Amino acid sequence: MKFAAVDIGSNAIRFQISKVLEYKGVISFKKLEYVRFPLRLGQDVFRNNEISKEKEAKFIKLIHTFKMLIELYEVDDYCICATSAMRESKNGRDIVKKVQEQLEIKIDIIDGEKEAELINTVLHNELDEKSYIHIDVGGGSTELNVFVNKEKLAANSFKIGSVRRLGGLDSPEEWKHMENWVKENVKPEYGNIQAIGTGGNIGKIYELAHLSRSRDSRPTIPLKKIEEVRKDIAKLSLEERINELMLNPDRADVIVPASDIYIEVMKYAGAKEMLVPELGLKDGLIQMLYQKHTNAATKAVFVNTNKFQK
């Protein structure tokens, strides 16, 4: 079986096709195609409450490209989900309808709760009996989840994201709301809490910290190291970040605002260290499709080696 997933974010749109392999009782996903396109829908939406005609045209062209790839790879099923920017845009649903009419491609606009739920399905295997706060920073929103002994005890979505913060459109009231929520839901009786960070920016921060990933160890980074990397990046101009750190332009300008969100939430929660698995919404969508087509009674488990086990 082959599945395709599209994550329409506020900063970038991610497309992935994976093939399901089964060998000796182990289900694994082999990535066949991956495209990340920096359309940055949130830049329009968070300032003007709508997607511009120019970006609408590019968006439809991009979805058309994905449709052709889906057909060429002969995938068994696909799922396309749009998050913060599309759901806040006053013309987002009209664009989704236009795509449906012109291309016969279905796009689901999901809320923050559903977004967090999909990511959590692939996050489950990273959890143990300890206490965690999961921080997923996107371009337009941040999803937070509190886990204790593998059980989700609290979840919320906040209108604070890297693109929104870059434009100065994150309100002090929303920051205070997020701080109060974290302090209310990370309770002293949970003991020491560890953060889990997902999103493209924390992965890049981990990489810039020169920490190596291993199949046999959990990829973690101390809060102090995140602060050091953030400070070093902030000293550089945008041009230096692109040419010296080899960051993509759409990563170079949002990585510092994103760092601020991870750092502050960790401080609110009292977390000194962050686990950085390479997981995201597209992985949750792939797992959802796998479960749908296998009618699995139990959920498949995502692990860092990109394998699923029954």
C-alpha positions in Angstrom: 0.0 0.0 0.0 1.0 3.6 -0.7 -0.3 6.7 1.1 0.0 10.4 0.5 -0.3 13.1 3.2 -0.3 16.9 2.8 0.1 19.3 5.8 -0.9 22.8 4.8 0.7 24.9 7.4 1.0 28.7 8.0 4.7 28.8 7.0 5.1 25.8 4.6 3.2 23.1 2.9 4.6 19.6 3.3 3.8 16.7 1.0 4.8 13.1 1.5 4.2 9.7 -0.1 5.1 6.6 1.8 5.0 2.9 1.0 4.0 0.4 3.6 6.3 -2.6 4.0 5.8 -5.6 6.1 8.6 -8.0 7.0 8.7 -10.5 9.8 5.7 -9.0 11.5 7.1 -5.4 11.4 5.3 -2.7 9.5 7.6 0.0 8.2 7.0 3.1 6.1 9.4 3.8 3.3 9.4 7.4 2.2 9.0 7.6 -1.6 8.6 11.3 -2.1 8.8 14.4 0.1 8.2 18.1 -0.9 8.3 21.1 1.3 7.1 24.4 -0.3 7.4 27.7 1.6 4.1 29.3 0.6 3.7 31.1 3.9 -0.1 31.5 3.9 0.0 32.9 7.4 1.8 36.1 6.2 -1.4 37.1 4.4 -3.9 35.8 6.9 -2.5 37.1 10.2 -2.3 40.6 8.8 -5.3 40.8 6.4 -7.5 37.9 7.5 -7.5 36.5 4.0 -5.3 34.7 1.5 -4.2 37.0 -1.4 -5.2 36.2 -5.0 -1.5 35.7 -5.8 -1.0 33.1 -3.1 -4.4 31.5 -3.9 -3.2 30.9 -7.5 0.1 29.4 -6.3 -1.7 27.3 -3.8 -4.1 25.8 -6.4 -1.1 25.2 -8.7 0.7 23.4 -5.9 -2.2 21.2 -5.0 -2.5 20.4 -8.7 1.1 19.3 -8.7 0.5 17.1 -5.7 -2.5 15.6 -7.4 -0.4 14.6 -10.4 2.2 13.0 -8.1 -0.5 11.1 -6.3 -1.7 9.8 -9.6 1.8 8.9 -10.9 2.7 7.0 -7.7 -0.7 5.3 -7.8 -1.4 5.8 -4.1 -4.1 3.9 -2.4 -5.4 6.9 -0.4 -4.5 10.4 0.5 -5.3 13.0 3.2 -4.8 16.7 3.0 -5.2 18.8 6.1 -5.0 22.6 6.6 -4.3 24.2 9.9 -4.1 27.7 11.5 -3.8 30.0 8.5 -6.5 28.3 6.4 -8.9 28.0 9.3 -8.5 31.7 10.3 -8.7 33.0 6.7 -12.1 34.5 5.8 -11.7 33.1 2.2 -10.0 29.8 3.2 -13.2 27.7 2.8 -13.9 29.3 -0.5 -10.5 28.3 -1.7 -11.0 24.7 -0.5 -14.3 24.6 -2.3 -12.6 25.9 -5.5 -10.0 23.2 -5.3 -12.7 20.6 -4.9 -14.5 21.9 -7.9 -11.5 22.4 -10.2 -9.3 19.5 -9.2 -11.6 17.1 -7.4 -9.3 17.1 -4.5 -10.6 17.1 -0.9 -9.0 19.3 1.7 -10.0 19.2 5.4 -9.6 22.3 7.5 -8.9 21.0 11.1 -8.9 22.7 14.4 -6.0 22.8 16.9 -7.4 20.0 18.9 -7.6 17.6 15.9 -4.1 18.7 14.8 -2.7 17.8 18.2 -4.6 14.5 18.3 -3.1 13.5 14.9 0.5 14.3 16.1 -0.1 12.5 19.4 -0.9 9.3 17.6 2.7 9.0 16.4 4.1 10.5 19.6 2.8 7.7 21.7 5.8 5.5 21.4 8.1 8.2 22.6 6.3 8.3 26.0 7.0 6.3 29.1 5.9 6.5 32.7 7.4 9.9 33.2 5.7 13.3 32.9 5.9 15.3 29.7 4.7 18.6 28.1 4.5 18.3 24.4 5.2 21.6 22.5 4.3 21.7 18.8 5.1 25.1 17.3 3.7 25.9 13.9 3.6 29.1 11.9 0.3 30.3 13.3 -0.4 28.3 16.5 1.2 26.3 19.3 -0.4 23.1 20.5 0.4 22.0 24.1 -0.3 18.6 25.6 0.5 17.3 29.1 1.2 13.5 29.5 1.7 11.6 32.7 2.3 7.8 32.6 1.4 7.8 28.9 -2.0 9.4 29.6 -2.9 12.7 28.1 -4.3 14.8 31.0 -4.6 18.3 29.3 -4.4 19.9 25.9 -4.8 23.3 24.4 -4.1 25.4 21.3 -2.8 29.0 21.4 -2.7 31.6 18.7 1.1 32.0 19.1 3.3 30.8 16.2 6.6 31.6 14.5 5.1 33.5 11.5 2.6 35.3 13.7 5.3 36.3 16.2 7.7 37.4 13.3 5.0 39.9 12.2 4.4 41.1 15.8 0.9 39.7 15.7 1.1 37.6 18.9 -0.8 39.3 21.7 0.6 39.7 25.2 -2.8 38.5 26.4 -2.4 35.2 24.5 1.1 34.7 26.0 -0.3 35.3 29.5 -3.1 32.8 28.8 -0.6 30.2 27.7 1.6 30.8 30.7 -1.4 30.5 33.1 -2.6 27.3 31.4 0.8 25.6 31.6 1.2 26.5 35.3 -2.3 25.3 36.1 -1.9 22.0 34.2 1.7 21.0 35.0 1.2 20.1 38.7 3.9 19.6 41.3 2.7 16.1 42.0 3.7 15.1 38.5 7.3 15.4 39.5 10.1 16.4 37.1 8.7 17.1 33.7 10.4 16.8 30.4 9.5 18.7 27.2 8.9 17.0 23.8 9.3 19.4 20.9 7.9 18.9 17.4 8.0 21.2 14.4 10.6 22.0 11.8 12.3 24.7 13.8 13.2 22.6 16.9 14.6 20.0 14.6 16.9 22.6 13.0 17.9 23.9 16.4 18.8 20.4 17.4 20.9 20.1 14.3 22.6 23.5 14.8 23.5 22.4 18.4 25.7 19.7 16.7 23.9 16.9 18.5 23.9 13.5 16.7 20.9 11.3 16.3 21.2 7.6 17.1 18.7 4.7 16.7 19.8 3.5 20.2 19.5 6.8 22.1 16.8 9.4 22.6 17.5 12.7 20.9 17.5 15.2 23.7 18.7 18.8 24.1 19.0 20.8 27.3 17.1 24.1 27.7 20.4 25.9 28.2 21.6 24.6 24.8 18.4 25.8 23.1 19.0 29.2 24.6 22.6 29.2 23.4 21.7 28.3 19.9 19.0 30.9 19.8 21.4 33.6 21.0 24.0 32.6 18.4 21.4 32.7 15.6 20.0 36.1 16.7 23.5 37.7 16.4 23.5 36.9 12.7 21.8 38.8 9.9 19.3 37.1 7.7 21.9 36.9 4.9 24.5 35.3 7.3 21.9 32.8 8.5 21.2 31.7 5.0 24.8 31.6 3.8 26.7 30.6 6.9 24.2 28.3 8.6 22.7 27.2 5.3 19.2 27.8 6.4 16.4 28.1 3.9 15.1 31.8 3.7 11.7 30.8 5.1 13.5 29.1 8.1 16.1 31.8 8.6 13.6 34.5 9.7 11.3 32.4 11.8 13.7 30.2 13.8 14.4 32.8 16.5 10.7 33.6 17.1 10.0 29.8 17.2 12.9 29.4 19.7 11.3 31.9 22.0 8.1 29.9 22.1 9.9 26.6 23.0 12.1 28.3 25.6 9.2 30.2 27.3 6.9 27.2 27.5 9.8 25.1 29.0 10.3 27.7 31.6 6.6 27.9 32.4 6.6 24.2 32.9 10.0 23.9 34.7 11.4 21.6 32.1 15.2 21.5 31.8 15.5 19.2 28.8 13.6 18.5 25.6 13.2 15.3 23.6 13.2 16.0 19.8 11.7 13.2 17.8 11.4 13.7 14.0 7.7 13.6 14.0 4.9 15.8 12.6 1.4 16.2 11.4 2.1 14.4 8.1 3.2 11.3 10.0 0.0 11.3 12.0 -2.0 11.5 8.7 0.0 8.6 7.2 -0.7 6.5 10.4 -4.4 7.5 10.2 -4.6 6.2 6.6 -2.8 3.0 7.6 -5.3 2.3 10.3 -8.2 3.1 8.1 -7.2 0.6 5.4 -6.1 -2.2 7.7 -8.9 -1.8 10.2 -6.3 -2.3 12.8 -7.8 -2.9 16.2 -4.8 -1.4 17.9 -2.9 1.6 16.7 0.4 1.2 14.9 3.3 2.7 16.8 5.7 5.2 15.3 9.3 5.0 16.2 12.4 7.0 15.3 13.6 4.5 12.8 10.5 5.4 10.7 9.0 2.0 11.4 5.5 1.0 12.6 4.9 -2.0 14.7 1.6 -3.8 15.3 
